[in-house]
Structure formats: C-alpha cells, structure tokens
Amino acid sequence: MDQQLSRNQRLDRLPVTGKHRRLLLGSGIGWALDAMDVGLISFIMAALAVHWGLNPTQTSWLGSIGFVGMALGATFGGLLADRIGRRQVFALTLFVYGLATGASALATGLGTLIALRFVVGLGLGAELPVASTLVSEFAPRRIRGRMVVILEAFWALGWIAAALIGAFVVTADDNGWRWALAIGMVPTLYAIYVRKGLPESVRFLEDKGRHGEAEQVVTAFEAEVDPTELERIDAAEVQRLHDLPREDFAEATSIWEKTLRRRTAALWIVWFCVNLSYYGAFIWIPSLLVADGFTLVRSFQFTLIITLAQLPGYAVAAWLIEVWGRRSTLAAFLLGSAASALFFGTATTEVTIIAAGCLLSFFNLGAWGALYAIGPELYPSHVRGAGTGAAAGFGRIASIIAPLIVPPLLAFGGSIALFGLFSTAFLIAAVATLTLPEQRGKVLDA
C-alpha cells in the first residue's frame, strides 16, 4: 500500500508519534533559547542605560543592531537551508549566536557590544524560519498549523526565561548583565544535540536526490505506529487523496513567479508590520517603564507579568488555527493587537499598564504563532526555505527601524503617538492577511 503513496503523503497521514513530539521539543528548545537571547537585550538596554549612562540613541542602536544581523541571517539562512538542509543550518545558527552571546559578556565598551550583537543577530535570524520550516514539513497534515503554533509558543518560554534572568540576575549587581549574557551561551552546547538528534527534512532530501536517506527517515517515523493500524490508515488515505485540495507549484523556481508573487508580497507586508510593532514595543517596554519613574527592579517585574500572558495567546491560537483556519486566526489576533496597542498607549496607572501589556502580549504573540504557521504552507518544498527566509528577512528591516524610531516618536507625541503607529501597523497587517490563500488541510506538494 505504501507504494501508492509518496513519502510526503506517508508522513502526512501518520498520527502524532513519539518522533513528532521529540522533533517538536528539540526544535522548540532551540526556539526558546533564541527568544531568551532576543528578550535579554531589552533588559540589558535598561540596565546599561543606568550603569554606563547610555542615552536613548545609544540604547536604541544596541537594540537595533541585532536585527540588522537577523535580517541578513533570515534571508541567507533560508537560501542555505534549501541548499545544505534544514537541520544543518539549524545547528550552525545555534552554535554561532551562542558563542557570540557568550563573548558579549566580556565586552568593555558599547562599540564592542554592538559588533557582537550583530553577529548574534546573524545566527538568530537564520534559525527561526528554518526551524518552523522543518517542523511544518514533518507535521501530519491535519494538525500541521497547530504544531507550528506550538513550536512558536516556545518563544514565550524563552522570553519568560529572559524576564526571570532580567529580574533576578541583571539586577543583582552592576555586572549582572554580563552573567545574563554568559547564560546565553547555552545554545552552543545545544547545537551538538540538534546536529545529531533531529531528522533532516524528507522534502529536502528528495529534492536533492537523496532518496535512500529520505526513505530511512519516513520508515523510522512509520515504525512507531502499529502495522495493523498503519494498513488501515493507508487504505483510508488512498481514498481521501482524490478529494483533498492541493497546492502544487512544482514548476515554480522563484517566490516572485506569477503563481506566487501575490502571496509573497502580502506575506512580506504582514512580516514587516508585525515586526515593527512587536519589537518597537517589547524591546523598549522595560526602558519605557523606567523612564516613567518605576525602579529597574519594578519595571522588570511588570515586564515579567506581561510576558506570562504570551502563553495563553499561543494556546488559543494553536486551537483556533485548525478550527477557523490560518487566515481568519491571524487576522483576528492582529485586530486584537491593534486595539491592545492603543490601550497600552493611553495607560497611566499600574493596573492599566499591566492589563494593557497582558492583552498586547496575548494577541501579539498569538499572531506570531499563526504567522509562522502560514509561511511554510505558501510555497513548494524547493523554494520553501527561501520563501519563509526572505519574508522573515524583509520583516527584520522593520525590527531594525523599530527601536530607532521610539525615542523621536516619544519626544514628538508621547506614548499615544508611538503606540498609535504600532496599532496602525497591526491594522495594515490584518488587511494584507485577508489576501492570503487559506491553506488549512491542503496537500502542499505533488
């Protein structure tokens, strides 16, 4: 019966196995470590503004330079993943940014720290789209979107870890920020496991003509399912395949070809707007709270509480994405983010700041989960890494700009002007989302 199904179809029809769970956990830990590193810089910015006397322009460059590296890393990491494999690039990027983060702990001046943060960004930017592509290509079709949202939920765990490190390590003494960065070396060790413990994408192996390796990977996943149950699933799958909607762009060699260009443009717009709003807000929240008169410790505690709201946001998005579909779920969370941004911009008391921040965390991170689920499904396997990486790379342009525009916008119009801009960006992203095709349940390749 297997001969009637392609290897990708054989993966699509499987139930969730132990190998699926290990892949999700292994990729998710890498994702969480990535988030921890990105999150740490927001606390380090606030601490160095106090300890080194940095002005807003200097701290904004410290926040932005990593995203310059992330833009380049996302773009070229995706292209590299299509050439040498998802797993290889995943491990390499963990190794690069882990080493650079550890070296940052030894920085003696702002210039050195900025240079090392650029290198960190190269690794961080390449890792995210590659990890989501790898999970998407192994996930069973009926829960593919949900698995990618669960992967993205590890981001919240990493950001929570960053908030805990910020609250208890960065504030410990004047060198607390150095110890925080030293903890960021963990990805270097984890890269060894990724290189040996995670499977390579079957779609990638087939595209490269490595059919023997591809067959071994699929067989290993099938071995975790009872043979009798597998035969029953196969019989039902052969009948079902004739009726399934398909996305087959086997002849497309570029993400800008006629069949793909509209979705590519819309995806780039969404990525740009979400990056602008998310990083503009969350990288600066600890510093904004300090500027409003809260102590460093108090502002970090507020940020920790706000960060915890990311987890239910991911959970709801993971459920809705297979109920409402990708497009409706992402649009709904973007609209919620727009309203929450306006609320945060007008919040003045401790209660309203925390409430607005929690709502912004809930909706914004739920939107991130849905966005990462949508990206890999829009492209055929031979340009999937390039498509997801290029969109992420373009979005990183906004994350570069975002920390830089915060000081002048605050000086011009205060929090209302700043968060009004973020709200508008979320609305634009919601409109662009509605032009994307709905991919729930579709077969992505021939």
Order of alpha helices (4+ residues) and beta strands (2+ residues): alpha-alpha-alpha-alpha-alpha-alpha-alpha-alpha-alpha-alpha-alpha-alpha-alpha-alpha-alpha-alpha-alpha-alpha
